[in-house]
Amino acid sequence: MIVITGSARVPEENRAEFTKVAERQVRLSREEPGNISYGWFEDRMERGRFFFYEEWKDREAVEFHFARDYCHEFMEAARRLAETEPQINIREVMVKGK
């Protein structure tokens, strides 16, 4: 399984647009066949600090995901709307018992 985490700090003036593109990204990603889970959350103690958590079946599912046009559009929008470069981490994990 592949786990992807990401984060972005978004200024208040970009919040509405960021929310719109993030919701689209999550909704479409959840429909992909290799997606196990995908969620995004705002830090309740720091408004405008967003976190993303994704689980994917395997490397092929991640490659398929990153090739989607909407994924490219989201990353471009996130870079434009965030205060600093959004962070992303990709890790392959073993699921106990598999």
C-alpha positions in Angstrom: 0.0 0.0 0.0 1.1 3.5 -0.7 0.4 6.4 1.7 0.6 10.0 0.6 0.4 12.9 3.0 0.4 16.5 2.1 0.0 19.9 3.6 -0.6 23.5 2.6 -1.0 26.9 4.3 -3.6 29.0 2.6 -4.2 32.7 3.3 -7.7 33.7 4.1 -8.1 35.5 0.8 -7.5 32.3 -1.1 -9.5 30.0 1.2 -12.7 29.8 -0.9 -11.0 29.0 -4.1 -8.6 26.5 -2.4 -11.6 24.7 -0.7 -13.3 24.4 -4.1 -10.3 22.8 -5.9 -9.5 20.6 -2.9 -13.0 19.2 -2.6 -12.9 18.4 -6.4 -9.6 16.7 -6.0 -10.7 14.5 -3.2 -14.1 13.6 -4.8 -12.6 12.6 -8.1 -9.7 10.7 -6.5 -12.0 8.7 -4.3 -13.6 7.4 -7.5 -10.4 6.0 -8.9 -10.2 2.2 -8.8 -6.9 2.0 -6.9 -7.9 4.5 -4.1 -8.4 3.0 -0.7 -9.1 6.3 1.1 -8.6 10.1 0.6 -9.3 12.8 3.1 -8.4 16.4 3.7 -8.6 18.3 7.0 -8.1 21.7 8.4 -6.0 22.2 11.6 -8.7 23.3 14.1 -6.1 25.3 16.0 -4.6 27.0 12.9 -7.1 28.2 10.4 -5.8 27.9 6.8 -3.4 25.0 7.5 -4.7 22.0 5.6 -3.6 18.3 5.6 -4.2 15.6 3.1 -4.1 11.8 3.7 -4.3 9.3 1.0 -4.1 5.5 0.8 -3.5 3.7 -2.6 -3.6 0.0 -3.5 -0.1 0.0 -5.1 2.4 2.0 -7.1 0.4 1.6 -10.4 -2.6 3.2 -8.7 -0.5 6.2 -7.7 1.0 6.5 -11.2 -2.5 6.4 -12.7 -3.7 9.1 -10.2 -0.8 11.4 -10.9 -1.4 11.2 -14.6 -5.0 12.5 -14.3 -5.6 16.0 -15.6 -7.5 17.1 -12.5 -4.6 16.0 -10.3 -2.2 18.3 -12.3 -4.8 21.1 -12.1 -5.1 20.7 -8.4 -1.3 20.8 -7.8 -1.0 24.0 -10.0 -3.8 25.6 -8.1 -2.4 24.6 -4.7 1.0 26.1 -5.6 -0.7 29.3 -6.7 -3.0 29.6 -3.7 -0.8 28.5 -0.9 1.5 30.9 1.1 4.5 28.6 0.5 5.2 25.5 -1.6 2.8 22.7 -0.6 4.5 19.7 1.0 4.0 16.1 -0.2 5.4 12.8 1.2 5.0 9.4 -0.4 5.6 6.2 1.5 5.2 2.5 0.8 3.9 0.7 3.8 3.3 -3.0 4.6 0.0 -3.9 6.0 0.3 -6.4 8.9 -1.0 -9.8 8.0 -0.6 -9.4 4.2 
